[in-house]
Amino acid sequence: MRWKWRVWLITSITISAISMAIIFSMSVTSQTLNYFLKIPVEFIILAAVAHVASWFFWALRIKILARSLGANIPLSKCFKIVLVNLLVASITPSGMGGEPSRIIMLREHTGGGKALAITLGERIIDFIFFASSLPVLLFILGISVNMKNVECYIICSAVVLGAYAGIFIYLLFRRGKMKKLFNTLEKFIGFFVKNPEKRKEIAKKIDVEYDAFIEGTITIFKKKGCFALTFLSTSLMWIVDFLIPSIILLGLGFDAHWIFILTSMLIVVLITIIPITPGGTGLAEFSGYFLFSQIVPSDVAAILVILWRVITFYPNLLLGLFYTLQHISAGGENEE
């Protein structure tokens, strides 16, 4: 693993650990240790199983999308792609930083253009899920979620999402202008590649992959069966992972607050999109704590945040690192 990745990994772990330490220190009471000790281990196991299930549904989503474009990727390889993505997303700015790793690993099976279509298609489907579910959940709750401490972050995340959507729409619907850009790009490549034949070959490849991206994206959203299955796997992926804090609450002897937790987790994920810290660390812990504190005492909210992050964030790092090193040792080092 390159030095810069090691630095990002250490930084990510450090920020997360310090954030949890601060939350714990400002919330600890005489009852805190008792809460930790009384939670049955089966609830921790159930929460961990739910997190692994979210990986499975994500891998299934990738397989469905790839198959719709004519690539039959084994589910085990899709699972590996997910975990490598989770590591990269956990150590690079924003919780959405793993896209390049997915594109690199997918292009081995689909080509670059289709890999880009699958990756951006996933994010658009995520956006549809969030945009359709969050208003409904807020309506059910009567908009009783106090977002005073996180409203600034939500606005910033909306701006980032808008930028992502704008880039996607431009790539998809400004085909003519992109083609002109490629012609300009060929001249720019000339500064680095002096051989005219090689230069034309590179420019042609970019043009071909761009066409493959356009066609792949249209196919993904045109096939109703593919979209329905993808949206279902997306919904299951997020929901099982979002219910982990509720499972922990049940283990601590409190009401699960299913709807409130689902809503809060949607908000937390939106906040971690902001490219400030690696993997959204710090943002996730503190926004989760502010939201959870609205339904349980502050010391319980602190325990909830710590257990939730230990069960979800650190396995992403450990298993993601394992599969990344495995991928590098298998010959992917040059691509990474």
C-alpha positions as CSV (number, residue, x, y, z in Angstrom):
1,M,0.0,0.0,0.0
2,R,1.4,3.4,-1.0
3,W,2.5,5.8,1.7
4,K,-0.3,8.3,1.0
5,W,-2.9,5.6,1.5
6,R,-1.4,4.7,4.8
7,V,-1.5,8.4,5.9
8,W,-5.2,8.6,4.9
9,L,-6.0,5.4,6.8
10,I,-4.3,6.5,10.0
11,T,-5.9,10.0,9.7
12,S,-9.4,8.4,9.2
13,I,-9.0,6.1,12.2
14,T,-7.6,9.0,14.3
15,I,-10.4,11.4,13.6
16,S,-13.0,8.7,14.3
17,A,-11.4,7.7,17.5
18,I,-10.9,11.2,18.8
19,S,-14.6,12.1,17.9
20,M,-15.9,9.1,19.8
21,A,-13.6,9.9,22.7
22,I,-14.9,13.5,22.9
23,I,-18.5,12.4,22.7
24,F,-17.9,9.8,25.4
25,S,-16.1,12.2,27.7
26,M,-18.8,14.9,27.5
27,S,-21.6,12.4,28.1
28,V,-20.3,9.8,30.6
29,T,-22.3,9.2,33.8
30,S,-22.2,6.7,36.6
31,Q,-24.6,4.5,34.6
32,T,-22.6,4.5,31.4
33,L,-20.5,1.4,32.2
34,N,-23.6,-0.5,33.2
35,Y,-25.2,0.2,29.8
36,F,-22.1,-1.2,28.1
37,L,-22.1,-4.3,30.2
38,K,-25.7,-5.2,30.1
39,I,-26.2,-5.3,26.3
40,P,-26.5,-9.0,25.2
41,V,-23.9,-10.2,22.8
42,E,-26.6,-11.6,20.4
43,F,-27.7,-8.0,19.7
44,I,-24.1,-7.1,18.7
45,I,-24.0,-10.2,16.5
46,L,-27.3,-9.3,14.9
47,A,-26.1,-5.8,14.2
48,A,-23.0,-7.2,12.6
49,V,-25.0,-9.6,10.5
50,A,-27.2,-6.7,9.3
51,H,-24.0,-4.8,8.2
52,V,-22.7,-7.8,6.3
53,A,-26.2,-8.2,4.7
54,S,-25.9,-4.6,3.4
55,W,-22.6,-5.6,1.7
56,F,-24.4,-8.5,0.1
57,F,-27.2,-6.3,-1.3
58,W,-24.7,-3.8,-2.6
59,A,-22.8,-6.6,-4.4
60,L,-26.1,-8.0,-5.8
61,R,-26.9,-4.5,-7.1
62,I,-23.6,-4.3,-9.0
63,K,-24.2,-7.8,-10.4
64,I,-27.7,-6.9,-11.6
65,L,-26.4,-3.7,-13.3
66,A,-23.4,-5.4,-14.9
67,R,-25.6,-8.2,-16.2
68,S,-28.0,-5.7,-17.8
69,L,-25.0,-4.5,-19.8
70,G,-24.0,-8.0,-20.8
71,A,-21.3,-8.7,-18.2
72,N,-21.8,-11.7,-16.0
73,I,-19.6,-10.8,-13.0
74,P,-19.5,-13.5,-10.2
75,L,-21.2,-12.3,-7.0
76,S,-18.0,-13.0,-5.1
77,K,-16.1,-10.5,-7.3
78,C,-18.9,-8.0,-6.8
79,F,-18.5,-8.5,-3.0
80,K,-14.8,-7.8,-3.3
81,I,-15.5,-4.7,-5.3
82,V,-17.8,-3.4,-2.6
83,L,-15.2,-4.0,0.2
84,V,-12.4,-2.4,-1.7
85,N,-14.7,0.6,-2.4
86,L,-15.6,0.8,1.3
87,L,-11.9,1.1,2.2
88,V,-11.2,3.8,-0.3
89,A,-14.4,5.7,0.7
90,S,-13.4,5.4,4.3
91,I,-10.0,7.0,3.9
92,T,-10.6,9.7,1.2
93,P,-12.5,12.9,1.6
94,S,-16.3,12.4,1.6
95,G,-18.2,9.2,2.2
96,M,-18.6,8.8,-1.6
97,G,-14.9,8.6,-2.4
98,G,-14.8,5.0,-3.5
99,E,-16.2,5.4,-7.1
100,P,-12.8,5.4,-8.9
101,S,-11.9,2.0,-7.3
102,R,-15.3,0.5,-8.5
103,I,-14.7,1.8,-12.0
104,I,-11.2,0.4,-12.1
105,M,-12.3,-3.0,-10.9
106,L,-15.4,-3.1,-13.0
107,R,-13.7,-2.2,-16.2
108,E,-11.8,-5.5,-16.2
109,H,-15.2,-7.1,-17.0
110,T,-17.2,-4.4,-18.7
111,G,-14.8,-1.8,-20.2
112,G,-14.3,1.7,-18.9
113,G,-17.5,3.3,-20.4
114,K,-19.9,0.7,-19.0
115,A,-18.0,0.7,-15.7
116,L,-18.6,4.4,-15.4
117,A,-22.3,3.9,-16.4
118,I,-22.7,1.3,-13.6
119,T,-21.0,3.4,-11.0
120,L,-22.8,6.7,-11.7
121,G,-26.0,4.7,-12.2
122,E,-25.7,3.4,-8.7
123,R,-25.4,6.9,-7.3
124,I,-28.4,8.1,-9.2
125,I,-30.4,5.2,-7.9
126,D,-29.2,6.0,-4.4
127,F,-30.3,9.6,-4.9
128,I,-33.8,8.4,-6.0
129,F,-34.0,6.3,-2.9
130,F,-33.0,9.1,-0.6
131,A,-35.1,11.7,-2.4
132,S,-38.2,9.5,-2.2
133,S,-37.8,8.1,1.3
134,L,-36.6,11.1,3.4
135,P,-39.7,13.3,2.7
136,V,-42.0,10.4,3.5
137,L,-40.2,9.6,6.7
138,L,-40.2,13.2,7.8
139,F,-43.9,13.4,7.0
140,I,-44.6,10.3,9.1
141,L,-42.6,11.8,12.0
142,G,-44.4,15.1,11.6
143,I,-41.0,16.7,10.9
144,S,-40.2,16.3,14.6
145,V,-36.5,15.7,13.9
146,N,-34.6,18.7,15.3
147,M,-31.9,19.5,12.7
148,K,-30.7,22.7,14.4
149,N,-27.1,21.4,14.9
150,V,-26.8,19.8,11.5
151,E,-28.8,22.0,9.2
152,C,-25.6,23.7,7.8
153,Y,-24.1,20.4,6.9
154,I,-27.3,19.3,5.2
155,I,-27.2,22.4,3.0
156,C,-23.6,21.7,2.1
157,S,-24.4,18.1,1.2
158,A,-27.3,19.3,-0.9
159,V,-24.8,21.5,-2.9
160,V,-22.4,18.6,-3.3
161,L,-25.2,16.3,-4.5
162,G,-26.4,19.0,-6.9
163,A,-22.9,19.2,-8.3
164,Y,-22.8,15.4,-8.8
165,A,-26.2,15.5,-10.5
166,G,-25.1,18.4,-12.7
167,I,-22.0,16.6,-13.9
168,F,-24.0,13.4,-14.6
169,I,-26.7,15.3,-16.6
170,Y,-24.0,17.2,-18.6
171,L,-22.2,14.0,-19.5
172,L,-25.4,12.3,-20.5
173,F,-27.2,15.1,-22.5
174,R,-24.4,17.2,-23.8
175,R,-23.0,14.7,-26.2
176,G,-22.1,17.1,-28.9
177,K,-20.1,19.4,-26.6
178,M,-18.3,16.5,-25.0
179,K,-17.3,15.3,-28.5
180,K,-15.8,18.8,-29.2
181,L,-14.0,18.6,-25.8
182,F,-12.5,15.3,-26.9
183,N,-11.1,17.0,-30.1
184,T,-9.5,19.6,-27.9
185,L,-8.3,16.9,-25.6
186,E,-6.5,15.2,-28.5
187,K,-4.5,18.4,-29.0
188,F,-3.7,18.6,-25.3
189,I,-2.5,15.0,-25.3
190,G,0.0,16.1,-27.9
191,F,2.0,17.8,-25.2
192,F,2.6,14.4,-23.6
193,V,2.3,11.9,-26.5
194,K,4.4,13.0,-29.5
195,N,3.5,10.0,-31.7
196,P,0.4,11.2,-33.8
197,E,-0.8,7.6,-34.3
198,K,-0.7,6.9,-30.5
199,R,-2.4,10.2,-29.8
200,K,-5.2,9.4,-32.2
201,E,-5.6,5.9,-30.7
202,I,-5.9,7.4,-27.1
203,A,-8.5,10.0,-28.3
204,K,-10.5,7.3,-30.2
205,K,-10.5,5.1,-27.2
206,I,-11.9,7.9,-25.0
207,D,-14.5,8.6,-27.6
208,V,-15.5,4.9,-27.8
209,E,-15.7,4.6,-24.0
210,Y,-17.8,7.7,-23.8
211,D,-20.3,6.3,-26.3
212,A,-20.3,3.1,-24.2
213,F,-21.1,5.1,-21.1
214,I,-24.1,6.8,-22.8
215,E,-25.5,3.6,-24.2
216,G,-24.9,1.8,-20.9
217,T,-26.7,4.5,-18.9
218,I,-29.7,4.5,-21.2
219,T,-29.9,0.7,-21.0
220,I,-29.8,0.7,-17.2
221,F,-32.7,3.1,-16.8
222,K,-34.6,1.9,-19.9
223,K,-34.9,-1.7,-18.7
224,K,-37.8,-1.6,-16.2
225,G,-37.0,-5.0,-14.7
226,C,-33.4,-4.1,-14.2
227,F,-34.3,-0.8,-12.6
228,A,-36.9,-2.4,-10.3
229,L,-34.5,-5.1,-9.1
230,T,-31.7,-2.5,-8.6
231,F,-34.0,-0.2,-6.7
232,L,-35.1,-3.1,-4.5
233,S,-31.5,-4.2,-3.7
234,T,-30.6,-0.5,-3.1
235,S,-33.5,-0.1,-0.6
236,L,-32.6,-3.3,1.2
237,M,-28.9,-2.3,1.3
238,W,-29.6,1.0,3.0
239,I,-32.5,-0.1,5.2
240,V,-30.7,-3.1,6.9
241,D,-27.7,-0.9,7.5
242,F,-29.7,2.0,8.8
243,L,-31.5,-0.3,11.3
244,I,-28.3,-1.2,13.2
245,P,-28.7,1.7,15.7
246,S,-32.3,0.4,16.4
247,I,-30.9,-3.1,17.1
248,I,-28.4,-1.7,19.5
249,L,-31.1,0.3,21.3
250,L,-33.1,-2.8,21.8
251,G,-30.1,-4.5,23.2
252,L,-29.6,-1.6,25.6
253,G,-33.2,-2.0,26.8
254,F,-34.7,1.0,25.0
255,D,-37.4,1.4,22.3
256,A,-36.1,0.9,18.8
257,H,-37.5,4.1,17.4
258,W,-37.4,2.5,14.0
259,I,-38.7,5.5,11.9
260,F,-36.7,8.1,13.8
261,I,-33.5,6.1,13.4
262,L,-34.1,5.5,9.7
263,T,-34.7,9.2,9.2
264,S,-31.6,10.1,11.3
265,M,-29.4,7.7,9.3
266,L,-30.5,9.1,6.0
267,I,-29.5,12.6,7.3
268,V,-26.2,11.3,8.6
269,V,-25.3,9.7,5.3
270,L,-26.2,12.9,3.4
271,I,-23.9,14.9,5.8
272,T,-21.0,12.5,5.3
273,I,-21.1,13.3,1.5
274,I,-19.4,16.6,2.3
275,P,-15.7,16.3,1.3
276,I,-14.1,17.6,4.5
277,T,-12.7,14.6,6.3
278,P,-11.7,11.1,5.2
279,G,-14.8,8.9,5.0
280,G,-16.9,11.6,6.6
281,T,-15.3,10.7,10.0
282,G,-16.1,13.1,12.7
283,L,-19.2,14.3,10.7
284,A,-20.8,10.9,11.1
285,E,-20.1,10.6,14.8
286,F,-21.2,14.1,15.9
287,S,-24.2,14.3,13.6
288,G,-25.3,10.8,14.8
289,Y,-24.8,11.9,18.4
290,F,-26.9,15.1,18.0
291,L,-29.7,13.3,16.4
292,F,-29.7,10.2,18.7
293,S,-29.7,12.5,21.7
294,Q,-33.2,13.6,20.8
295,I,-34.7,10.2,21.7
296,V,-32.4,8.8,24.4
297,P,-30.3,10.3,27.2
298,S,-26.9,11.8,26.2
299,D,-24.9,9.0,27.8
300,V,-26.9,6.3,25.9
301,A,-26.6,8.3,22.7
302,A,-22.8,8.3,23.2
303,I,-22.8,4.5,23.7
304,L,-25.1,4.1,20.7
305,V,-22.7,6.1,18.4
306,I,-19.6,4.2,19.6
307,L,-21.2,0.8,19.1
308,W,-22.7,1.8,15.8
309,R,-19.4,3.0,14.4
310,V,-17.4,0.1,15.8
311,I,-19.8,-2.4,14.1
312,T,-20.0,-0.5,10.8
313,F,-17.0,1.7,10.1
314,Y,-14.1,-0.4,11.4
315,P,-15.0,-3.6,9.7
316,N,-15.2,-1.6,6.4
317,L,-11.6,-0.6,7.1
318,L,-10.3,-4.1,8.1
319,L,-12.0,-6.2,5.5
320,G,-11.6,-3.5,2.8
321,L,-7.9,-3.4,3.5
322,F,-7.7,-7.2,3.3
323,Y,-9.4,-7.4,-0.1
324,T,-7.4,-4.4,-1.4
325,L,-4.1,-6.0,-0.5
326,Q,-5.3,-9.2,-2.0
327,H,-6.3,-7.4,-5.2
328,I,-2.9,-5.7,-5.4
329,S,-1.0,-8.9,-4.8
330,A,-3.1,-10.5,-7.6
331,G,-1.8,-8.0,-10.1
332,G,-4.0,-4.9,-9.6
333,E,-1.2,-2.7,-8.2
334,N,-0.6,-0.8,-11.4
335,E,-4.3,-0.1,-11.7
336,E,-4.7,1.1,-8.1
